[in-house]
């Protein structure tokens, strides 16, 4: 009787052990499949090169990789090979993402160190910080608009031979915005100021006609060489 009981106990233990091993193997297969699918998904998704996006991707990978490693020893050789293949694939993806992020960081630093040529022009033509990207001209009033025109036209005259085509395009935009502001404050302008501004406008038109065309011609000639 004791022998029978021992045999039954042993059979139960073996069955339980086999069931446990089977469950562990199934879990390992599922964890491995989750890792493989995740890496394939990352590879097939159009990349978004931001630190936040990469952090989310890497956290997702590390979580799945940790689970897959816990029972990887129970996997068959083919499944193990697939997991290793996913690791290699992810390492390549990681290297690419990190390289792109470094490139973006370097480009951002360079952009920060290089002032926007438009803002440089605005500062020179109107004064430091007077006109920003919002192109608001509220600082120009009937009392100071003559001096604003003088500074604008004289600065353009002094630097006319140094401007690029892009500079002239921006100058045109700024000049038109200044003219629009003049229309707003014109009712409060002194008659003498209006006449002087008219003279400055004629001077500017002459400078622009002579030099802007020359700039384009020079750039076109250089482009053909």
C-alpha positions, 0 to 999 in steps of 0.5 A, a space after each residue: 500500500 505504501 509503495 502504491 502511495 509513493 508511486 502515486 505521489 511521484 506521478 503527481 509530482 512529475 505531472 505537476 512538474 511537467 505542467 509547470 515546465 509547460 506553462 513556463 515554456 508557453 510564457 517564455 514563447 509569449 514573452 519572446 513573441 511580444 518582444 519580436 513583435 514590438 521590435 518589428 513594429 518599431 522598425 516599420 513605424 515612421 520614425 519621429 526623432 524626439 527625445 520623448 518619443 525615443 524614451 517611450 520606445 526604449 522603455 517599451 523595449 526594456 520592459 519586454 526584453 526583461 520579461 523575455 530574458 527571464 525564461 529564455 533558457 526554456 525556449 527552443 533553438 529557433 525561438 532563441 535565435 529569433 529573440 537574438 535577431 530582434 536584439 540585433 535589429 533593435 540595437 541598429 534602430 537604437 544607434 540610428 535614433 541616437 545618431 539622429 537625435 545628436 544631429 538635431 541637437 547639433 543643428 539646434 545649437 548651431 541655429 541658436 548661435 546663428 542669428 536670423 538674418 531677418 531679425 538682424 535686418 530689423 534691428 539695423 533698420 529700426 533699432 534693436 528689438 523694436 520689430 520682431 517676428 510679429 511685425 508690429 509697428 506700434 512703436 512708430 508714431 506721428 512724432 517719430 515716423 520721420 526719424 524712422 524713415 530716415 534711419 531706414 532709408 539711410 541704412 539701406 543706402 549705406 549697405 545697399 551693395 552688401 545685401 543679398 536677394 533674400 535681404 532685399 526681399 525682407 527689406 521690401 516686406 519691412 518697407 511696405 509694413 512701415 508704409 502701412 503704419 504711415 497710413 495709420 498715423 498720417 492724419 496726425 503728421 505735420 505737413 513738413 514731415 509728410 513732404 520730407 517722408 515723400 522725399 525719402 520714399 523717392 530716394 528709397 525707390 531709386 536705391 531699390 530699383 538700382 541695386 535689387 535688380 543688380 543683386 539678382 543679376 549677380 546671383 543668377 550669373 554666379 549660379 550659372 557658373 
